[in-house]
Amino acid sequence: MDAWDIELVVVMQTVLGGGELRSLSRDVERGIRRRLLPGVYVDRARFDALPPRQQHLARMLAFAATCDEPPTFSHWSAAVAHDLPFLGDRLAAVHTITQRRSGRSRVGLSAHLLALPEADVVELHGLRVTAPARTAVDIACAAPFDDGLVVADAALHAGLVGSRSELREVLEAGVPRKGSVRAQEVIDFADGDAESPGESIGRHTMLRLGVERPVLQWEVRTINGVLVARLDFHFPSVNVGAEFDGRVKYFDPRFTGGAANEVLYREKRREDEARSRLAGLARFGWREAGSVQLLGPVLARAGVRPRSFVLL
């Protein structure tokens, strides 16, 4: 079960008797129900069984159920609806775009006063949300570079956004706003070949280091053209590969396709084959991905050294 299927109990105090309100309150006290918003209740066990992003989606549905006019969800809430990854804990508040100053933020709600052409809105399961391109642009304007890059890369990779040009058109169609320059830099650097947030962050750190811009998802093949491995990064001038190692590739059944020890064995065989055709191979994880001080030495040991320092 996911949040789209969860049953909400929406009530108005003006149409309920005191006994009915007390009954709902008792259900909350007994742990049978959870109150998501004033007047909106949900089965507690079903809600608590949802992962955090799905719980956030349930809160979006609850908020929409209490509004006189359909709200438009944006930023990180829209990213949740589109199943786009993002950095950090952004789930504490539901994000919307409003056209009225009276509809600004309150506890549990972050309302952004921004222009919103109808072309930037789509409907998902009855909810109005900003389209993927607008969502990526809004986050790129509102958040640090890495945050915006992760969402832009993911939207391009998933095919939710067709090209960087589509992102540029959305940014340029809006009125100038805070963060527009940074958003343009994110768009210029975004690449749909990045397959994970860790790869996106690592690629930005490589830019900051001033190393050669790598080729993404580079295929290692035998002289007969047989595919040996596909590497996250390849630096052609020195024939060095690099891999971002997220634990998910070894331990999440959705990605492993088997037991962890079997996956580790296959990965070792794959790495040995790749190394035989490379001058070097660097591996890094989350700890190194966003750090110039940590990723630089890892790449240097494999043979990738800065041409110039950018340090954006």
C-alpha positions as CSV (number, residue, x, y, z in Angstrom):
1,M,0.0,0.0,0.0
2,D,1.2,3.5,-0.7
3,A,-0.1,7.0,0.2
4,W,-2.2,7.3,-3.0
5,D,-4.4,4.4,-1.6
6,I,-4.6,5.5,2.0
7,E,-8.1,6.4,3.3
8,L,-8.5,9.8,4.9
9,V,-11.3,10.7,7.3
10,V,-12.1,14.3,6.7
11,V,-14.5,16.0,9.1
12,M,-15.8,19.5,9.8
13,Q,-16.5,20.4,13.4
14,T,-19.5,22.5,12.3
15,V,-21.3,19.4,11.1
16,L,-20.2,16.9,13.8
17,G,-21.9,16.5,17.1
18,G,-19.8,16.5,20.3
19,G,-20.1,12.7,20.7
20,E,-18.6,12.1,17.2
21,L,-15.7,14.4,17.9
22,R,-15.0,12.7,21.2
23,S,-15.1,9.4,19.5
24,L,-12.4,10.5,17.0
25,S,-10.3,12.0,19.9
26,R,-10.5,8.7,21.8
27,D,-9.4,6.8,18.7
28,V,-6.3,9.1,18.6
29,E,-5.6,8.6,22.3
30,R,-5.9,4.8,21.9
31,G,-3.5,4.8,19.0
32,I,-6.1,3.7,16.4
33,R,-6.0,6.9,14.4
34,R,-3.6,9.7,13.8
35,R,-4.6,13.3,13.2
36,L,-2.6,14.6,10.2
37,L,-4.3,18.1,10.2
38,P,-7.2,19.6,12.1
39,G,-10.2,17.7,10.8
40,V,-8.2,15.0,8.9
41,Y,-7.6,11.6,10.4
42,V,-6.0,8.4,9.1
43,D,-5.6,4.8,10.3
44,R,-2.4,5.0,12.5
45,A,-1.1,1.6,11.7
46,R,-1.3,2.1,8.0
47,F,0.2,5.5,8.1
48,D,3.1,4.5,10.4
49,A,3.9,1.6,8.0
50,L,4.5,4.0,5.1
51,P,8.1,5.2,4.4
52,P,8.8,8.9,5.1
53,R,8.2,10.1,1.6
54,Q,4.9,8.3,1.4
55,Q,3.9,9.8,4.7
56,H,4.7,13.3,3.3
57,L,2.5,12.5,0.3
58,A,-0.3,11.5,2.7
59,R,0.1,14.9,4.4
60,M,-0.2,16.6,1.0
61,L,-3.4,14.7,0.3
62,A,-4.7,15.7,3.8
63,F,-3.8,19.4,3.1
64,A,-5.6,19.3,-0.3
65,A,-8.7,17.9,1.4
66,T,-9.0,20.9,3.7
67,C,-8.6,23.6,1.1
68,D,-11.5,25.5,-0.5
69,E,-9.4,25.8,-3.8
70,P,-7.1,23.0,-5.0
71,P,-3.5,24.0,-3.9
72,T,-0.5,23.6,-6.2
73,F,2.2,21.5,-4.6
74,S,5.8,22.6,-5.5
75,H,9.5,22.2,-4.6
76,W,10.2,19.2,-2.5
77,S,6.6,18.1,-2.2
78,A,6.3,18.1,-6.0
79,A,9.6,16.1,-6.1
80,V,8.0,13.5,-3.8
81,A,4.9,13.3,-6.1
82,H,7.2,12.8,-9.2
83,D,9.4,10.3,-7.3
84,L,12.5,12.4,-7.7
85,P,15.4,12.0,-5.2
86,F,16.6,15.0,-3.2
87,L,19.2,15.6,-0.5
88,G,18.5,16.0,3.2
89,D,15.4,16.0,5.3
90,R,12.9,18.3,3.4
91,L,9.8,16.5,4.6
92,A,8.9,18.5,7.7
93,A,6.7,21.0,5.7
94,V,4.4,20.6,2.7
95,H,5.4,23.0,0.0
96,T,3.0,24.9,-2.2
97,I,3.0,27.9,-4.6
98,T,0.5,30.6,-3.8
99,Q,-0.5,33.7,-5.7
100,R,-1.8,35.5,-2.6
101,R,0.2,37.0,0.3
102,S,-2.6,35.9,2.7
103,G,-1.7,32.3,1.9
104,R,1.8,32.3,3.3
105,S,3.5,29.7,5.5
106,R,2.4,28.3,8.8
107,V,3.4,25.3,10.9
108,G,3.7,22.3,8.6
109,L,3.3,24.4,5.4
110,S,5.8,26.3,3.4
111,A,3.9,28.5,0.9
112,H,6.1,30.2,-1.8
113,L,4.8,33.4,-3.4
114,L,5.8,32.9,-7.0
115,A,4.3,33.4,-10.5
116,L,2.9,30.2,-11.8
117,P,1.8,29.8,-15.5
118,E,-0.8,27.0,-15.9
119,A,1.7,25.4,-18.3
120,D,3.9,24.6,-15.4
121,V,1.2,22.6,-13.6
122,V,0.3,18.9,-14.0
123,E,-2.2,16.7,-12.3
124,L,-1.2,13.5,-10.5
125,H,-3.9,11.4,-8.9
126,G,-6.1,14.4,-8.5
127,L,-3.4,16.7,-7.0
128,R,-2.1,19.8,-8.8
129,V,1.7,19.7,-8.7
130,T,4.4,21.7,-10.5
131,A,5.6,19.9,-13.7
132,P,9.0,18.1,-13.4
133,A,10.9,20.9,-15.2
134,R,9.4,23.6,-13.0
135,T,10.0,21.5,-9.9
136,A,13.7,21.1,-10.8
137,V,14.0,24.9,-11.5
138,D,12.3,25.9,-8.3
139,I,14.6,23.7,-6.2
140,A,17.6,24.9,-8.0
141,C,16.7,28.5,-7.2
142,A,15.8,27.8,-3.6
143,A,18.6,25.4,-2.5
144,P,22.4,25.0,-2.7
145,F,24.0,23.9,-6.0
146,D,24.3,20.2,-5.1
147,D,20.6,20.0,-4.1
148,G,19.5,21.4,-7.4
149,L,21.9,19.3,-9.4
150,V,20.6,16.0,-7.8
151,V,17.0,16.8,-8.8
152,A,17.9,18.2,-12.3
153,D,20.1,15.1,-13.1
154,A,17.4,12.7,-11.9
155,A,14.6,14.5,-13.8
156,L,16.7,14.2,-17.0
157,H,17.7,10.6,-16.3
158,A,14.1,9.5,-15.7
159,G,12.9,11.2,-18.9
160,L,10.6,13.5,-17.0
161,V,12.4,16.4,-18.5
162,G,13.5,16.1,-22.1
163,S,16.6,18.3,-22.2
164,R,18.5,21.1,-20.5
165,S,16.8,23.4,-23.0
166,E,13.5,22.6,-21.4
167,L,14.8,23.6,-18.0
168,R,16.3,26.8,-19.4
169,E,13.0,27.7,-21.0
170,V,11.1,27.3,-17.7
171,L,13.7,29.4,-15.9
172,E,13.8,32.2,-18.5
173,A,10.0,32.3,-18.8
174,G,9.7,33.4,-15.2
175,V,10.4,36.7,-13.7
176,P,13.9,37.2,-12.3
177,R,14.1,35.9,-8.8
178,K,16.5,35.0,-6.0
179,G,18.7,32.1,-7.0
180,S,18.2,32.4,-10.8
181,V,21.9,32.7,-11.4
182,R,22.7,29.5,-9.4
183,A,19.8,27.7,-11.2
184,Q,21.3,28.6,-14.5
185,E,24.6,27.1,-13.4
186,V,22.9,24.0,-12.3
187,I,21.1,23.6,-15.6
188,D,24.3,24.1,-17.6
189,F,26.0,21.3,-15.6
190,A,23.1,18.9,-15.4
191,D,23.5,15.6,-17.1
192,G,20.9,12.8,-17.5
193,D,23.6,10.2,-17.6
194,A,24.1,10.5,-13.9
195,E,22.3,7.6,-12.3
196,S,22.3,8.5,-8.6
197,P,22.6,11.5,-6.2
198,G,26.0,10.3,-5.2
199,E,27.2,10.4,-8.8
200,S,25.8,13.9,-9.2
201,I,27.5,15.2,-6.1
202,G,30.8,13.5,-7.0
203,R,30.7,15.0,-10.5
204,H,30.3,18.5,-9.0
205,T,33.2,17.9,-6.7
206,M,35.3,16.8,-9.7
207,L,34.4,20.1,-11.3
208,R,35.5,22.0,-8.1
209,L,38.8,20.0,-8.2
210,G,39.5,21.1,-11.7
211,V,40.1,17.6,-13.1
212,E,39.3,16.6,-16.6
213,R,35.5,16.4,-17.1
214,P,34.7,12.7,-17.1
215,V,32.6,10.7,-19.5
216,L,29.6,9.2,-17.7
217,Q,28.5,5.6,-17.9
218,W,31.5,4.6,-19.9
219,E,31.5,1.1,-21.3
220,V,34.5,-1.2,-20.9
221,R,34.6,-3.7,-23.8
222,T,36.9,-6.5,-25.0
223,I,38.7,-6.2,-28.4
224,N,35.8,-8.3,-29.7
225,G,33.3,-5.8,-28.4
226,V,32.0,-7.8,-25.5
227,L,30.7,-5.6,-22.7
228,V,32.8,-6.1,-19.6
229,A,31.6,-3.3,-17.3
230,R,29.9,0.1,-17.3
231,L,31.7,2.6,-15.2
232,D,30.2,5.7,-13.6
233,F,33.1,7.9,-14.7
234,H,35.9,7.7,-17.2
235,F,38.8,10.1,-17.7
236,P,39.9,9.6,-21.3
237,S,43.2,11.4,-21.3
238,V,44.6,9.1,-18.6
239,N,42.3,6.0,-19.2
240,V,41.2,6.0,-15.5
241,G,37.8,5.0,-14.3
242,A,35.9,6.0,-11.2
243,E,33.0,4.4,-9.4
244,F,30.6,5.8,-6.8
245,D,29.9,3.0,-4.3
246,G,26.6,3.4,-2.6
247,R,25.7,0.6,-0.2
248,V,22.4,0.2,-2.0
249,K,24.0,-1.6,-4.9
250,Y,25.2,-4.4,-2.6
251,F,22.4,-4.7,-0.1
252,D,19.1,-3.6,-1.6
253,P,17.3,-6.6,-3.3
254,R,15.8,-4.2,-5.9
255,F,19.4,-3.6,-7.2
256,T,21.3,-6.7,-6.2
257,G,19.2,-9.4,-7.8
258,G,20.6,-11.9,-5.3
259,A,22.3,-12.4,-2.0
260,A,24.8,-9.8,-0.9
261,N,27.8,-12.2,-1.0
262,E,26.9,-13.2,-4.6
263,V,26.7,-9.5,-5.6
264,L,30.1,-8.8,-4.0
265,Y,31.6,-11.7,-5.9
266,R,30.2,-10.5,-9.2
267,E,31.3,-7.0,-8.5
268,K,34.9,-8.3,-7.7
269,R,35.0,-10.2,-11.1
270,R,33.6,-7.1,-12.9
271,E,36.2,-4.9,-11.2
272,D,39.1,-7.2,-12.1
273,E,38.0,-7.3,-15.8
274,A,37.7,-3.5,-15.8
275,R,41.1,-2.9,-14.1
276,S,42.9,-5.0,-16.7
277,R,41.8,-2.5,-19.4
278,L,42.4,0.7,-17.4
279,A,45.4,2.6,-16.1
280,G,43.6,3.0,-12.8
281,L,40.3,2.7,-11.0
282,A,39.1,4.9,-8.2
283,R,36.3,4.1,-5.8
284,F,34.6,6.6,-3.5
285,G,31.5,6.7,-1.3
286,W,29.2,9.3,0.3
287,R,32.0,10.5,2.6
288,E,34.2,11.5,-0.2
289,A,31.6,12.5,-2.8
290,G,31.1,16.1,-1.6
291,S,34.6,16.8,-0.3
292,V,37.4,18.3,-2.3
293,Q,39.8,17.4,0.4
294,L,38.8,13.7,0.5
295,L,37.9,13.0,-3.2
296,G,41.0,14.7,-4.6
297,P,43.5,12.2,-3.1
298,V,41.3,9.2,-4.1
299,L,41.4,10.3,-7.7
300,A,45.1,11.3,-7.5
301,R,46.1,7.8,-6.4
302,A,44.3,6.4,-9.4
303,G,46.1,8.8,-11.7
304,V,43.6,11.7,-12.1
305,R,45.1,15.1,-11.1
306,P,43.8,18.6,-11.3
307,R,44.4,20.7,-14.3
308,S,43.1,23.7,-12.5
309,F,41.2,24.4,-9.3
310,V,37.7,25.8,-9.6
311,L,36.2,25.4,-6.1
312,L,32.7,26.5,-6.8
